[in-house]
Amino acid sequence: MKTISNFELVGHGIEHSQYFQGCDEATFSHVVTGIGVHPAEAIDDCLEQIAMNDFE
């Protein structure tokens, strides 16, 4: 298992989401983007993606 030692949560909002091109990996080695009706749902989506990719 890989351990997460540094992370950041960014709320992009839903306005003009059709133009969202993803996140930059400049300061991180891995990036996940969650989607949801509200922020808690998006965070749950991120955590699920992280868990499926062998992170602790």
Beta strands, then each sheet from edge to edge (+ up, - down):
end
